[in-house]
Amino acid sequence: MRNETSSNQISLAYFFIFNPDYGQKEGKEAEKIFYYYPVDEKIEKQIRIAGFCAGMIKFTQTFKSNKPCEFVHTEKIRMIFNELGDNFWMVIGLNVPLSLDKVYENDLLSDQIYMSILKKIFNYYRLFNGNIGDSLRLIGIDKLKEKMKLFFDDYIDTKLNVRDSDILNTFNGLQFMSLDRNMYLKIQSLLNLLEEKLPLVHRVVVMHNDQVIWSGLEQEDISSIYQYLKELISKNIPGTPQSQLASKFLVDDSTKNLMNRLVNPSTSDNSESTIDQYDQEYFEFKKVYLDKPLPEQFYLIPYNLSKMTFFIFIPTSQTFKLSLLKEIDEILAPNLILFIKEISEQQLKRSSIFTDEKEIKYIYFNRLNLAQKSTLNKTKDLPKHLMALISQLSKDLESCIPSGEIFVKSGKDYWIACKKSDLREVYVVVCQKNANLTMIDGKFNKNNLFIFYYLM
């Protein structure tokens, strides 16, 4: 778990979801809390904190009815509120770290970063569970609370990391792969062939390792599901040649065993009693909810060959049989073998051209297509206060319309140079003793030319 309490680091104090419409009668206050962490917290404290949050929200609506309360700062705790719809609220409380001089370092916490984290958590929940209001009407309060506990207990234990969060969490962008035009056209042609031959296929995302090559999803949906797609790839890297059909789909071992049994039935069965192994309905794939253009649930079928993965989305309203998986393989496999070789050659050529790229410490983000790239190692390269400062500078850049530059010196040797051009932003960090603004400006413009014109 990455949220251990430590007085000199940012840590998780509590996380909960509540609805002030519930538990309004005396003695029933706990009913407004749908999920609470820590799970062993006394109910009296849960009620007190949830009641305080409900009171703050109601009180601030007196001044701005159209913009709810989002942040509450105290000396020891930072609170962030995110409205989820249907009067459900998600709240996170963070312990403000103590310096060696026993002073609370509020400047190390960025409201912008942790609001982005709250929104990311909710989007991830909604991806697998749908909207909370719809679930409440469909399954009732008790079942909804059970579903939330199952999901958020695991998420907080395995995915939530408040200590090392930074500006990259705010962007929540995508890593894109740069390919030449001909390669893109070949992949697009293959996608058209797949959708023409298999009308059940509604949308496709194509990735090479953890980089996106093509996305048929709306921007909001690909942003929500991208992290999960990367996890699927990293957890299921083939360790053996992918000769069997089941080995080409990124599913757990029990599902692969089932697929193998269906595709390769026991030879001891007599032919008269054996069902055609491909003529069976098959529903073992993960179901996800996509919001755009209209909310709909899909089966997510991840087909992988070597380093390339095609994530295929089929509406759950449609039934399909195991034969569909064989058809997917027959269409994609012959082409992907050739694509993988050609892409590897392109990557090798590109890496020889941009040998100096890693020497530049930068963060790049394009708000138009969510392309994001960084050469910063978030846990090693920069002091914590610099990452918090970059987050604040990102907020300041919003007022620069359509373009602008900001230069900031922090401490003795660090300079941060920021540039915004329309919807593209770049943050370059320079560590150089005795540097002045003129020197930093010259170095920034040299690096800036490379970043803006050779990145997506």
C-alpha positions in Angstrom: 0.0 0.0 0.0 1.3 3.5 -0.9 -0.7 5.7 1.4 1.1 5.0 4.7 0.9 7.8 7.3 4.1 9.8 7.7 4.3 13.2 9.3 6.9 14.6 6.8 5.1 13.4 3.7 1.7 14.0 2.1 -0.6 11.1 3.2 -4.2 10.0 3.0 -6.3 11.0 6.1 -9.6 9.8 4.7 -11.6 9.2 1.6 -15.4 8.8 1.4 -18.5 9.2 -0.7 -21.7 10.6 0.8 -25.1 11.9 -0.2 -26.6 14.6 2.2 -30.1 13.8 1.0 -29.9 10.6 3.1 -29.6 10.2 6.9 -31.3 13.5 7.8 -33.2 12.1 10.8 -31.6 12.0 14.2 -29.9 8.7 14.8 -29.8 7.8 11.1 -26.9 10.1 10.1 -24.7 7.2 9.1 -27.1 6.4 6.2 -25.7 9.4 4.2 -22.2 7.7 4.0 -22.0 5.2 1.2 -18.3 4.4 1.5 -15.6 5.4 4.0 -11.9 4.9 4.3 -10.2 4.0 6.7 -12.6 1.1 6.9 -12.0 0.7 10.7 -12.8 4.4 11.5 -15.3 4.9 14.3 -18.8 5.7 13.0 -19.0 8.7 15.2 -16.0 10.3 13.5 -17.3 9.3 10.0 -20.6 11.1 10.8 -18.8 14.2 12.2 -16.5 14.6 9.1 -19.3 13.9 6.6 -21.6 16.4 8.5 -18.9 19.0 8.4 -18.5 18.6 4.6 -22.2 18.7 4.0 -22.4 21.9 6.1 -19.5 23.5 4.1 -21.2 22.7 0.8 -24.6 24.1 1.9 -23.0 27.2 3.5 -20.9 28.1 0.4 -23.9 27.7 -1.9 -25.3 30.9 -0.2 -22.5 32.9 -2.0 -22.2 30.9 -5.2 -25.1 28.7 -5.9 -23.8 27.7 -9.4 -20.3 26.7 -8.2 -20.1 24.3 -5.3 -17.4 24.3 -2.6 -14.3 22.4 -3.9 -11.5 23.0 -1.4 -11.1 23.5 2.4 -7.7 24.4 3.8 -6.8 24.0 7.4 -3.4 23.9 9.1 -3.2 20.1 9.2 -5.7 18.9 6.7 -6.5 19.7 3.0 -10.0 18.7 1.9 -11.1 18.4 -1.7 -14.8 17.9 -2.8 -15.9 16.5 -6.1 -19.6 16.5 -7.1 -20.5 13.2 -8.8 -24.1 14.0 -9.8 -27.5 13.1 -8.1 -26.1 15.0 -5.1 -23.4 12.3 -4.5 -20.0 13.8 -3.3 -16.5 12.3 -3.3 -14.2 13.7 -0.6 -10.5 13.2 0.0 -8.7 14.5 3.1 -4.9 14.8 3.0 -2.5 15.2 5.9 -0.3 18.3 5.3 3.4 17.3 5.8 5.5 18.7 8.6 8.9 20.2 7.9 12.0 19.3 10.0 11.3 22.6 11.8 7.8 21.3 12.7 6.1 23.7 10.3 3.1 22.5 8.1 4.1 22.8 4.5 0.8 23.7 2.8 2.6 24.9 -0.3 3.5 21.3 -1.2 -0.2 20.4 -1.8 -1.8 21.5 -5.1 -5.6 21.8 -5.2 -5.4 21.3 -9.0 -3.5 18.0 -8.8 -5.7 16.4 -6.1 -9.0 17.5 -7.8 -7.7 15.8 -10.9 -7.0 12.7 -8.9 -10.5 12.7 -7.5 -12.0 13.0 -11.0 -9.7 10.2 -12.2 -10.9 7.9 -9.4 -14.5 8.6 -10.2 -14.0 8.1 -14.0 -12.3 4.8 -13.2 -15.2 3.7 -11.0 -17.7 4.7 -13.6 -15.8 2.8 -16.3 -16.6 -0.5 -14.7 -19.8 0.3 -12.7 -21.7 3.0 -14.6 -23.2 6.1 -13.0 -23.9 5.9 -9.3 -27.5 7.3 -9.6 -28.4 4.6 -12.2 -26.9 1.9 -10.0 -28.9 3.2 -7.0 -32.1 3.0 -8.9 -31.3 -0.4 -10.3 -29.8 -2.4 -7.3 -30.7 -0.3 -4.2 -28.7 1.2 -1.4 -27.3 -1.9 0.2 -26.0 -3.5 -3.0 -24.6 -0.2 -4.1 -22.6 0.2 -0.9 -21.3 -3.4 -1.3 -20.2 -2.6 -4.9 -18.4 0.6 -3.7 -16.6 -1.2 -0.9 -15.4 -3.9 -3.2 -14.1 -1.4 -5.8 -12.6 1.4 -3.6 -11.0 -0.9 -1.0 -8.9 -2.4 -3.9 -8.4 0.9 -5.6 -7.0 2.7 -2.5 -4.8 -0.3 -1.7 -3.3 -0.9 -5.1 -3.7 2.3 -7.2 -4.1 5.5 -5.1 -0.7 7.2 -4.5 -1.2 10.6 -3.0 2.4 11.0 -1.8 4.0 11.0 -5.3 1.3 12.7 -7.3 2.3 15.6 -9.5 1.4 17.7 -12.6 1.2 14.6 -14.8 -1.8 13.5 -12.8 -3.4 16.8 -13.7 -2.9 16.4 -17.4 -4.0 12.7 -17.4 -2.7 12.6 -21.0 -1.8 9.8 -23.4 1.5 8.5 -24.7 1.3 8.5 -28.5 3.6 6.7 -30.9 5.0 8.6 -33.8 4.8 6.7 -37.1 5.1 7.8 -40.7 2.1 8.5 -42.8 2.2 5.2 -44.8 2.2 3.2 -41.6 -0.8 5.0 -40.3 -2.7 4.5 -43.5 -1.9 0.7 -43.4 -3.3 0.5 -39.9 -6.3 2.5 -40.8 -6.9 0.2 -43.8 -6.7 -2.8 -41.6 -9.3 -1.3 -39.1 -11.7 -0.6 -42.0 -11.3 -4.2 -43.1 -12.0 -5.4 -39.6 -15.2 -3.3 -39.2 -16.4 -4.2 -42.7 -16.1 -8.0 -42.1 -17.2 -7.9 -38.5 -20.2 -5.5 -38.1 -20.3 -6.2 -34.4 -17.1 -4.3 -33.9 -18.1 -0.7 -33.0 -14.8 0.9 -31.8 -11.1 0.0 -31.7 -8.0 1.3 -29.9 -4.6 0.3 -31.2 -1.5 0.4 -29.0 2.1 -0.5 -29.4 3.3 -1.5 -25.9 1.9 1.4 -23.8 1.7 3.9 -26.6 -1.5 4.8 -28.5 -1.3 4.5 -32.3 -5.0 4.9 -33.0 -8.1 5.5 -30.9 -11.7 5.3 -32.2 -13.0 6.5 -28.8 -14.1 10.0 -27.8 -11.4 12.0 -26.0 -13.1 11.7 -22.6 -13.5 7.9 -22.9 -9.9 7.2 -24.0 -8.6 9.4 -21.2 -10.6 7.4 -18.6 -9.7 3.9 -20.0 -6.1 4.5 -21.0 -4.5 3.6 -17.6 -6.5 0.3 -17.5 -5.4 -0.6 -21.1 -1.8 -0.1 -20.0 -2.3 -2.3 -17.0 -3.8 -5.1 -19.2 -0.8 -5.0 -21.4 1.8 -4.9 -18.6 0.1 -7.8 -16.7 -0.2 -10.1 -19.7 3.1 -9.8 -21.7 3.4 -13.1 -23.5 6.2 -15.2 -22.2 5.7 -18.0 -24.8 5.1 -18.0 -28.6 1.5 -17.1 -29.3 0.7 -20.2 -31.4 -2.7 -20.9 -29.8 -5.8 -18.7 -30.2 -6.3 -18.2 -26.5 -2.7 -16.9 -26.0 -3.5 -14.0 -28.3 -6.2 -12.5 -26.0 -5.2 -10.6 -22.8 -7.4 -12.4 -20.3 -6.7 -14.2 -17.0 -5.5 -17.8 -16.9 -8.8 -19.3 -16.0 -10.4 -17.7 -19.0 -7.6 -18.8 -21.3 -8.1 -22.4 -20.0 -11.8 -22.2 -20.8 -11.0 -20.9 -24.3 -8.6 -23.7 -24.9 -11.2 -26.3 -23.8 -13.8 -24.8 -26.1 -11.4 -24.5 -29.1 -9.7 -27.9 -28.5 -12.4 -30.3 -27.1 -11.3 -33.6 -25.7 -10.5 -36.2 -28.4 -12.2 -38.8 -26.2 -15.6 -37.3 -27.0 -17.3 -39.0 -29.9 -18.0 -36.9 -32.9 -21.8 -37.2 -32.6 -22.0 -35.6 -29.1 -19.3 -32.9 -29.7 -20.7 -29.4 -30.3 -18.9 -27.4 -32.9 -16.2 -25.7 -30.8 -16.6 -22.3 -32.4 -20.4 -22.3 -32.4 -20.8 -21.3 -28.7 -21.8 -18.1 -27.0 -18.9 -16.6 -25.1 -19.2 -13.9 -22.4 -15.9 -14.0 -20.4 -14.5 -10.6 -21.4 -14.5 -7.5 -19.2 -17.5 -5.2 -19.5 -16.9 -1.4 -19.5 -19.1 1.7 -19.7 -18.3 4.4 -22.3 -20.1 7.7 -22.1 -19.8 9.2 -25.6 -21.7 9.9 -27.7 -24.3 8.1 -25.5 -23.8 6.0 -22.4 -23.4 2.3 -23.4 -21.9 -0.8 -22.0 -19.3 -2.8 -24.1 -17.4 -6.0 -24.1 -13.7 -5.2 -24.2 -11.8 -7.8 -26.3 -8.0 -7.3 -26.1 -6.2 -9.0 -29.0 -2.4 -9.0 -28.7 0.4 -10.1 -31.0 3.9 -9.5 -29.8 4.0 -5.7 -29.0 0.8 -4.7 -30.7 -2.6 -4.8 -29.1 -6.0 -4.2 -30.7 -8.7 -3.3 -28.0 -12.0 -4.2 -29.7 -15.3 -2.9 -28.3 -18.6 -4.8 -28.9 -21.9 -3.7 -27.4 -23.2 -6.0 -24.6 -26.6 -5.7 -26.2 -25.2 -8.0 -29.0 -24.4 -11.7 -28.5 -21.4 -13.2 -30.2 -19.9 -16.7 -30.4 -16.4 -18.0 -30.0 -16.1 -18.1 -33.8 -15.8 -14.3 -33.7 -12.4 -14.5 -31.9 -11.1 -16.8 -34.6 -12.3 -14.4 -37.3 -10.5 -11.5 -35.5 -7.3 -13.6 -35.5 -7.6 -14.5 -39.1 -8.0 -10.8 -40.2 -5.4 -9.3 -37.9 -2.6 -11.8 -37.5 -1.2 -11.9 -41.1 -1.0 -8.0 -41.2 0.3 -7.5 -37.7 3.4 -9.7 -38.3 4.4 -7.3 -41.1 3.4 -4.2 -39.2 5.5 -5.1 -36.1 8.7 -5.5 -38.1 8.2 -2.2 -40.0 7.3 -0.3 -36.8 10.5 -1.7 -35.0 12.6 -0.4 -37.9 11.0 3.0 -37.7 11.5 3.2 -33.9 15.2 2.3 -34.3 15.7 5.0 -36.9 13.9 7.6 -34.8 15.9 6.7 -31.6 19.2 7.3 -33.6 18.0 10.8 -34.6 16.8 11.9 -31.1 19.7 10.7 -29.0 19.8 13.9 -27.0 16.1 14.0 -26.1 16.5 12.5 -22.6 19.1 15.1 -21.7 16.3 17.7 -21.7 14.1 17.7 -18.6 10.7 18.7 -19.9 7.0 18.0 -19.7 4.9 18.4 -22.9 1.1 18.4 -23.1 -1.3 19.0 -26.0 -4.8 19.7 -24.8 -6.3 19.1 -28.3 -5.4 15.4 -28.5 -4.2 14.8 -24.9 -0.7 13.9 -26.2 1.7 13.9 -23.2 5.4 13.3 -23.0 7.9 13.8 -20.2 11.6 13.0 -19.6 11.2 13.5 -15.9 11.3 10.7 -13.4 8.7 11.9 -11.0 10.3 10.3 -7.9 14.0 11.1 -8.5 14.6 14.0 -10.9 13.2 17.0 -9.1 12.5 18.2 -5.5 8.9 17.9 -4.5 8.4 21.7 -4.2 9.5 22.1 -7.9 6.8 19.7 -9.1 4.2 21.7 -7.0 5.5 24.9 -8.5 5.1 23.5 -12.1 1.5 22.7 -11.2 0.9 26.3 -10.1 2.6 27.6 -13.3 0.2 25.4 -15.3 -2.7 27.2 -13.6 -1.1 30.6 -14.4 -0.6 29.7 -18.1 -4.4 29.4 -18.4 -4.7 33.2 -18.4 -2.2 33.4 -21.3 -4.6 33.5 -24.4 -3.7 32.2 -26.9 0.0 32.1 -26.1 2.5 33.2 -23.5 5.7 32.4 -21.6 6.7 32.4 -17.9 10.2 32.1 -16.4 10.7 31.3 -12.7 13.8 30.9 -10.6 13.4 28.6 -7.6 16.3 28.3 -5.1 19.9 28.8 -6.1 20.2 26.8 -9.3 16.8 25.8 -10.6 14.9 27.6 -13.4 11.5 26.6 -14.8 10.6 27.9 -18.3 7.0 27.5 -19.5 5.5 28.2 -22.9 2.0 28.0 -24.2 1.1 28.1 -27.8 -2.6 27.7 -28.5 -3.4 24.3 -26.9 0.1 23.1 -26.5 2.2 23.6 -23.4 5.8 22.8 -22.5 7.7 23.1 -19.2 11.5 22.9 -19.3 13.5 22.6 -16.1 17.1 23.8 -16.1 19.6 23.3 -13.3 22.6 25.5 -13.8 24.8 27.4 -11.4 25.1 31.2 -11.8 22.7 31.2 -14.7 20.8 34.4 -15.6 17.5 35.1 -17.4 19.3 35.7 -20.8 21.1 32.4 -20.6 18.0 30.5 -19.6 16.0 32.1 -22.4 18.5 31.1 -25.0 18.6 27.5 -23.8 14.8 27.3 -23.5 14.3 28.6 -27.1 16.8 26.0 -28.4 15.0 23.1 -26.6 11.6 24.5 -27.2 12.1 24.4 -31.0 12.9 20.6 -30.7 10.0 19.9 -28.4 7.3 21.8 -30.3 8.2 20.7 -33.7 9.2 17.1 -33.2 6.7 15.9 -30.6 3.0 15.3 -31.2 
